[in-house]
């Protein structure tokens, strides 16, 4: 089942993300290899979250999202996620677009802030989705 694969990928990429939270800002800024590992882990984590959301939307036959951000709004509308969590995840979906399309012009302090601050949001999402998956 695709949902299970996406959940597994999210779980693994979150472990990478968590490991990188111990990286000092100076190393993140100054070491290209470290920065690339962090950015890749962040991109995979957020993309996995989006993939989970779109899979649930397809499984439940919900309306088609207008954007990656909208996938989490739809899940909140349907009661799969709380509105606050959906709002945070929508912001991360927007961040995914920045990572993907503006990687050469990133505000590294802002990216580092997201690295340090947003792990709990993604952990909460994983927990909620695991509960949802057991009801399907």
C-alpha positions, 0 to 999 in steps of 0.5 A: 500500500502506497500510504504505508510506504510514504509513512515509512519514508516520512519516519526515516527522513524525520530521523535524519532531520532530528539528527541534523538539529544538533548541527551548529549553525556555523557548520550548516553555513560553512560546510556545503556537504552538511548543508546539502544533507540537511536541505535534502532531509528537509526536502524529503521530509516535507515531500513525504508529508505532501505525498501522504496528504495527497494519497489520503485525498485520493483514497477518500475521493476528496476534492483535488488540491489547488496546490501542495499547501491546499492538501493539508487544508483539505485534510483539516476540512475533512477532520483528518488533521486539526486546523492548527497542524494543517496550517503549520504543514501548509507553511512547510509545503510553501517552504518545500517550494522555496527549497526546490526552486530557490536553493541557490538563494536561500536565507540560511538563518531562516532555513536553520530556524525551520530545522530547529523549530519545526520537527515537533510539527512533523512528528505530530503529523506522523503520529496523527497519520499513523492513527488515521492509517489504522482506521483505514 
